Amino acid sequence: MNEIIYAGRHEMTHTVARHAHESWEFVYCTYGTGTFAFDSGNLSYTQGDIVVIPPLLPHANASQEGFRNIHINMSLSLQVFPEEPSIVRDNGNHFLLDAFTAALYHFQSDRQDRSILLDAYGNLICCYLSVYQQDRRHSPVVEDIERDILAHFEDCSYELDTYLHTLPFNYDYLRKLFQREMQVTPHQFLNSKRLQKAVEMLVATEYASVPITDVARMCGFREPLYFSRMFKKKYGVAPSYYVQFRRSSASDQALNSDSVKVMLEDV
C-alpha cells in the first residue's frame, strides 16, 4: 500500500527553505520553472515535471520567476524509485496532473471514505511515475539539456553554450547526440521554442499593444533584427505582416488559402 501522508499546494512561490522529510516526496510543477538544490547537485525543472525526492534527503527549491506546485508525501510499500533525486515528465494527456489534483482534493476533504480514495490515488500515482520513469524517450543528458532550455529559453541572457560546457561531456559529442535523438541541434531547439512563444504572444489580445521588438525580447531574442530574420525563415513572412494578417478581419478575404497555410504552419 502506498499511503499518502500529506498533500499540499504552493501558490506563486519563489523560495522554499532547505528541509527534509521522513517520507518520499513527489512535487508536480504546475506552473513556472525552478531548481531543486541537493547536496549531490541541482535539478532544474519546468511545468509538467515531477521531482521525486527520497526520504531524509535535505533539499531547497528556488525560482527567479516563481512557481506553483502540488506536493505529496507518501509512505511506499516497495522502493520503485532511485535512491537519488530524479525527474519524471508527465505525458501529453496530463494523467499525473489529474491524479495529483484529485489526491489533493480528497486529502483536504472531510469525506468519511477519503482514506480509501487516497489509497487508490497513491497507488495510481506510483504506477504512473514508475511507468513514465521507465519509458524515457531520450538519454539522461539529452533530457537534461532539453529541460534546461525549456526552463530558460525566455531569458535574453541565457547562454546555451555556457550551460553545455558545464556538462561532463565533449561539446561536439553533446551536439551530435542531441541532434540524433531530437532531430535538431540544441540551438535549433532553443530558437524553435522562442519562435513558438513569439507566435503565441503576437496573436494574444493581452499583448496587442506591446511592440514587436518587446515581444522578441520577452521570448528570449536579444536582437530584434535576428528575431525578424528567424521568424521569416520559419513562417515565410515578417512578424509585422503576420500580426497584420491575424489582427485584420479584412485580410481574411484578401489572402488566398496558400498564404494562410504558410502563416499558420507550426503554430
C-alpha positions in Angstrom: 0.0 0.0 0.0 1.3 3.4 -1.0 -0.1 5.7 1.7 -0.5 9.4 1.1 0.6 11.1 4.3 0.3 14.7 3.2 -0.8 16.7 0.2 -0.4 20.4 -0.2 -0.1 23.2 -2.8 2.3 26.1 -3.3 0.7 29.1 -4.9 3.1 31.6 -6.5 6.3 31.0 -4.6 10.0 31.9 -5.2 11.9 30.0 -2.5 11.3 27.1 -0.2 14.0 26.8 2.6 16.2 23.8 2.9 14.4 20.9 4.7 13.9 17.1 4.6 11.0 14.6 5.1 10.9 11.2 6.6 8.8 10.0 3.7 9.1 10.1 -0.1 8.1 13.5 -1.6 6.7 14.0 -5.1 6.5 17.6 -6.4 4.5 18.3 -9.5 5.3 21.7 -11.0 2.0 23.1 -12.3 3.5 26.5 -13.4 6.8 28.2 -13.9 10.4 26.8 -13.6 12.9 26.4 -10.9 15.8 24.5 -9.4 16.0 22.0 -6.5 19.3 22.1 -4.7 20.6 18.9 -3.1 23.9 18.1 -1.5 24.7 16.0 -4.6 23.9 18.7 -7.1 20.9 20.6 -8.6 17.9 19.5 -10.6 16.2 22.1 -12.9 12.5 21.6 -13.6 9.7 23.1 -15.6 5.9 22.9 -15.8 4.8 19.3 -16.2 7.8 17.9 -14.4 7.5 15.8 -11.2 10.5 15.9 -8.9 10.9 12.6 -6.9 12.7 13.1 -3.6 13.8 10.2 -1.4 13.3 10.3 2.4 15.6 12.2 4.7 17.3 14.0 1.8 17.8 17.7 2.5 16.6 20.0 -0.3 15.7 23.5 -1.1 13.6 24.9 -4.0 14.2 28.3 -5.7 12.9 30.1 -8.8 13.6 33.5 -10.2 10.2 33.8 -12.0 8.2 31.9 -9.4 6.5 28.5 -9.4 3.3 26.7 -8.4 3.2 23.1 -7.5 1.3 20.3 -5.8 3.5 18.3 -3.4 2.6 14.9 -2.0 4.4 12.9 0.7 3.9 9.1 0.7 5.0 6.0 2.6 5.8 3.4 -0.1 5.2 -0.3 0.3 8.1 -1.0 -2.2 11.0 1.1 -3.3 10.4 1.5 -7.0 12.3 4.8 -7.4 16.1 5.6 -7.4 17.8 6.5 -4.2 18.9 9.7 -5.8 16.5 12.6 -6.6 15.1 12.4 -10.1 12.6 14.0 -12.5 9.7 12.3 -14.3 7.9 14.1 -17.1 4.1 13.9 -17.3 2.7 12.8 -20.6 0.7 14.9 -23.1 -2.6 13.8 -21.6 -1.6 15.1 -18.1 -2.8 12.0 -16.4 -0.4 12.6 -13.5 -1.6 16.1 -13.1 -5.2 14.8 -12.8 -4.1 12.2 -10.2 -2.2 14.8 -8.2 -5.1 17.3 -8.3 -7.6 14.6 -7.2 -5.3 13.4 -4.4 -5.0 17.0 -3.1 -8.8 17.4 -3.2 -9.5 14.3 -1.3 -6.8 14.9 1.2 -8.4 18.2 2.1 -12.0 16.9 2.1 -13.9 15.6 5.1 -15.4 12.6 3.3 -15.7 9.5 5.5 -14.3 7.4 2.8 -11.4 9.7 2.0 -8.8 7.2 3.2 -10.0 4.6 0.6 -9.8 7.2 -2.2 -6.4 8.4 -1.1 -5.0 4.8 -1.1 -6.3 4.4 -4.6 -4.7 7.6 -5.8 -1.5 6.9 -4.0 -1.2 3.6 -5.9 -2.2 5.2 -9.2 0.4 8.0 -8.8 3.2 5.5 -8.0 2.1 3.3 -11.1 2.2 6.3 -13.4 5.6 7.5 -12.1 7.1 4.1 -12.3 5.9 3.6 -15.9 6.8 7.0 -17.1 10.3 6.8 -15.5 11.0 3.6 -17.4 9.6 5.0 -20.6 12.3 7.6 -21.2 12.3 8.9 -24.7 15.9 10.1 -24.6 19.2 9.6 -22.9 19.5 11.4 -19.5 21.9 14.0 -20.7 19.7 14.9 -23.7 16.7 15.2 -21.3 18.9 17.5 -19.0 19.7 19.8 -22.0 16.0 19.8 -23.1 14.9 20.6 -19.6 17.4 23.4 -19.2 16.4 25.0 -22.5 12.7 24.8 -21.6 13.4 26.4 -18.2 15.4 29.3 -19.6 14.6 30.0 -23.2 12.6 33.2 -22.5 15.6 34.7 -20.8 17.7 37.0 -23.1 20.8 36.5 -21.0 20.6 32.7 -21.3 23.8 31.3 -22.8 23.2 27.7 -24.1 26.8 27.2 -24.9 27.8 28.2 -21.3 25.5 25.5 -20.0 26.7 22.9 -22.4 30.3 23.5 -21.4 29.3 22.8 -17.7 28.3 19.2 -18.6 31.0 16.5 -18.2 30.9 15.6 -21.9 32.6 16.9 -25.1 30.7 19.8 -26.6 30.6 18.3 -30.1 29.5 14.9 -28.7 26.6 16.6 -26.9 25.6 18.5 -30.0 25.6 15.3 -32.2 23.9 13.2 -29.5 21.1 15.8 -29.1 20.6 16.1 -32.9 20.5 12.3 -33.3 17.8 11.9 -30.6 15.8 15.2 -31.2 16.4 15.6 -35.0 17.6 19.2 -34.3 20.6 20.7 -32.7 20.4 22.3 -29.2 20.5 25.8 -30.7 17.8 25.0 -33.3 15.6 23.6 -30.5 16.2 26.8 -28.5 15.2 29.0 -31.4 12.2 26.9 -32.2 10.8 27.3 -28.6 11.4 31.0 -28.7 9.6 31.4 -32.0 6.7 29.3 -30.8 6.4 31.5 -27.8 6.6 34.6 -30.0 3.7 33.4 -32.2 1.6 32.8 -29.2 2.2 36.3 -27.9 1.8 38.1 -31.2 -1.8 36.8 -31.6 -2.8 37.1 -27.9 -5.1 40.0 -27.1 -3.3 40.9 -23.9 -0.1 41.7 -25.9 -1.9 43.7 -28.7 -0.3 47.0 -27.6 3.1 45.5 -27.0 5.7 46.5 -29.7 7.1 43.5 -31.7 10.6 44.4 -30.6 9.5 44.0 -26.9 7.8 40.7 -27.7 11.0 39.5 -29.2 13.0 40.3 -26.1 10.3 38.7 -23.9 10.7 35.5 -25.9 14.5 35.4 -25.4 15.7 37.2 -28.6 18.3 39.8 -27.7 18.4 41.3 -31.2 15.1 42.2 -32.8 16.6 42.0 -36.3 17.8 38.5 -35.7 14.3 37.6 -34.4 12.7 39.1 -37.5 15.1 37.1 -39.8 14.5 33.8 -37.9 10.7 34.4 -37.8 10.5 35.0 -41.6 12.7 31.9 -42.3 10.4 29.7 -40.3 7.0 31.1 -41.1 7.5 32.7 -44.5 6.5 36.2 -43.5 7.8 39.0 -41.4 6.4 39.3 -37.8 4.7 42.6 -38.6 2.9 41.2 -41.6 1.9 38.1 -39.6 0.4 40.4 -36.9 -1.3 42.5 -39.5 -2.9 39.4 -41.0 -4.1 38.0 -37.7 -5.5 41.3 -36.4 -7.2 42.5 -39.6 -10.5 40.8 -40.4 -10.3 42.3 -43.9 -7.2 40.3 -44.6 -9.1 37.0 -44.4 -10.7 37.9 -47.8 -7.6 39.3 -49.4 -5.3 36.4 -48.9 -5.5 33.0 -50.6 -5.6 29.7 -48.7 -1.9 29.0 -49.5 -0.9 32.3 -47.8 -2.9 31.4 -44.8 -1.3 28.0 -44.6 2.2 29.4 -44.7 1.5 31.8 -41.8 -0.3 29.2 -39.7 2.0 26.3 -40.1 3.7 25.0 -36.9 1.6 27.4 -34.7 
